[in-house]
C-alpha cells in the first residue's frame, strides 16, 4: 500500500489518461491535511506538486481547511511556505481556507481564497455578491480575530 501518498507516477498516469480522453486538465486540487485520512503533505511532496503543476501549465488549488486541526507530528506545512521558497508561478497557486473546522464555526459559512491571481480574486469578488457573509458574522469574526489574547490562548 502507498498509504494514500501522492506520487509523480500516479499524477502523470492520471494526466495522460485524461488527455487520451480528450479532456483538458486545468487544475490539480489537493486537500492538506487530507480528509478523511488526515495525511499531511510534507515540503518535498508539496514541492513536487508545484513542479508538476508548473510542468503541465495547470493551476494548483490547495484546500487547507484542516490546517489548524493537526495535533501530533508531522507538523503541517502550508503550500504558501513552499511557494515562497522556490521559483514558482504564484498566479497559478490558490489556497482555500474556512472557519468551519479550525474555529468550530460550521454554521457561519465563511471561507477565504488566498491567491496572487487577479482574475481569480475578481471572480471571487463577483461571486461573493450572491452569497455574502452577514454583517453580524463579519463583526464577530473581526472582534474575535483581532483579540490577540484569545488567539494566543486558542492556538
C-alpha positions in Angstrom: 0.0 0.0 0.0 1.2 3.5 -0.6 -0.6 4.9 2.5 -2.6 7.2 0.2 0.6 9.1 -0.7 0.7 11.3 -3.8 3.3 10.1 -6.3 4.6 11.7 -9.5 3.9 8.4 -11.3 0.2 8.5 -10.3 -0.1 12.1 -11.3 1.5 11.5 -14.7 -0.7 8.5 -15.3 -3.9 10.3 -14.4 -2.9 13.3 -16.5 -2.1 11.1 -19.5 -5.3 9.2 -19.2 -7.3 12.4 -19.1 -5.5 13.7 -22.2 -6.3 10.4 -24.0 -10.0 11.0 -23.3 -9.6 14.5 -24.9 -10.3 16.3 -21.7 -8.5 19.4 -20.6 -6.9 19.4 -17.2 -7.0 23.0 -15.8 -6.0 22.4 -12.2 -4.9 20.0 -9.5 -7.0 20.1 -6.3 -5.4 18.8 -3.1 -6.5 18.8 0.5 -3.8 19.3 3.1 -4.2 17.9 5.7 -6.4 15.4 3.8 -9.9 14.4 4.7 -10.9 11.8 5.9 -7.5 10.1 6.3 -5.7 13.0 7.8 -2.4 12.6 6.0 -0.2 15.7 6.0 1.8 16.5 2.9 5.4 17.3 3.6 7.5 20.1 1.9 9.0 17.6 -0.6 5.6 16.4 -1.7 4.3 20.0 -1.9 7.3 21.0 -4.0 6.7 18.0 -6.3 3.1 19.1 -6.7 4.2 22.7 -7.6 6.7 21.4 -10.1 4.1 19.1 -11.6 1.6 21.9 -12.0 4.3 24.2 -13.5 5.4 21.5 -15.9 1.8 20.8 -17.0 0.9 24.5 -17.0 -2.1 24.0 -14.7 -3.3 25.6 -11.5 -2.8 24.1 -8.1 -5.7 24.6 -5.6 -4.8 23.7 -2.1 -7.6 23.2 0.4 -6.1 23.9 3.9 -9.4 23.9 5.9 -7.9 21.5 8.4 -4.6 23.3 8.8 -5.1 24.1 12.4 -6.5 20.7 13.3 -3.1 18.9 13.5 -2.2 17.9 17.0 0.7 15.4 16.6 3.8 15.1 14.3 4.3 15.6 11.5 3.8 19.3 11.6 1.6 21.0 9.0 3.4 22.9 6.2 1.3 25.3 4.1 1.7 25.4 0.4 2.3 29.2 0.9 5.6 28.5 2.7 6.8 26.2 -0.1 5.7 28.6 -2.7 7.8 31.3 -1.2 10.9 29.1 -1.2 11.0 28.5 -4.9 10.7 30.0 -8.3 7.1 29.1 -9.0 4.3 30.9 -10.8 2.4 32.3 -7.9 -0.5 33.3 -10.1 -1.3 29.6 -10.6 -1.5 28.6 -6.9 -4.6 29.2 -4.8 -5.2 28.4 -1.2 -8.7 27.8 0.2 -9.5 28.1 3.9 -12.6 28.3 6.1 -13.6 28.8 9.7 -15.9 25.8 10.0 -13.2 23.3 11.1 -10.4 25.0 13.0 -12.5 27.7 14.6 -15.6 25.4 15.1 -17.9 27.7 13.2 -19.6 25.5 10.6 -22.8 27.4 10.5 -21.1 30.7 9.8 -20.1 29.6 6.3 -17.1 31.8 6.0 -14.3 30.9 3.6 -11.2 32.5 2.2 -9.4 32.3 -1.1 -5.7 33.3 -1.0 -4.4 33.9 -4.5 -2.0 36.1 -6.3 -4.1 35.8 -9.4 -6.1 39.0 -10.1 -8.6 37.1 -12.3 -9.3 34.6 -9.6 -9.8 37.3 -7.0 -12.1 39.3 -9.2 -14.2 36.3 -9.9 -14.4 35.5 -6.2 -15.5 39.1 -5.5 -18.2 38.8 -8.1 -19.4 35.5 -6.7 -19.5 37.0 -3.2 -22.2 39.4 -4.2 -24.6 36.4 -4.4 -23.8 34.9 -1.0 -22.2 37.4 1.2 -21.3 36.9 4.9 -23.8 38.6 7.2 -22.8 41.8 8.9 -23.2 40.1 12.3 -20.8 37.3 11.4 -18.3 39.8 10.0 -18.5 41.8 13.2 -18.0 38.8 15.4 -15.1 37.4 13.3 -13.3 40.8 13.2 -13.6 41.1 17.0 -12.5 37.5 17.6 -9.6 37.5 15.2 -8.4 40.9 16.4 -8.3 39.7 20.0 -4.6 38.8 20.4 -5.2 37.3 23.8 -7.9 35.0 22.5 -5.8 33.9 19.5 -2.8 33.2 21.7 -4.9 31.0 24.1 -6.8 29.3 21.2 -3.7 28.4 19.3 
